[in-house]
Amino acid sequence: MVHLEQQSLGDPGLQEEVLRLYSQMSGVYLTRIEESSSSEELARHLHTLKSAAAGIGAWQVRDLAKHAEDALREGHPVNPEHIEAIAEAVGACRAFIHSFVEAPGAAG
């Protein structure tokens, strides 16, 4: 949250909006990752998820997506268990976001 607070210049309304958008977008990109039919497509979706996660400070999602993206770009296959770990990290992040934006006193 410290990173997001810095990125949003401390504006709680902006923080909430960014978190809601990330939560929605991360679900979309996780589905795209799981349904990718080529290494190039998978790498593109991993890169998008990684970048978005970095933007809000979701470091675990960022690191897992980066690891998978790097493996693909080096010509290695991505282990399905790694995709499952990304899905779990995205799920945990989305659950945190939900609890944060629904908490009493949340902006909006």
Secondary structure, DSSP 8 states (H G I E B T S, - for coil): -HHHHHHTTT-HHHHHHHHHHHHHHHHHHHHHHHH--SHHHHHHHHHHHHHHHHHHT-HHHHHHHHHHHHHHHTT----HHHHHHHHHHHHHHHHHHHHHHHSTT---
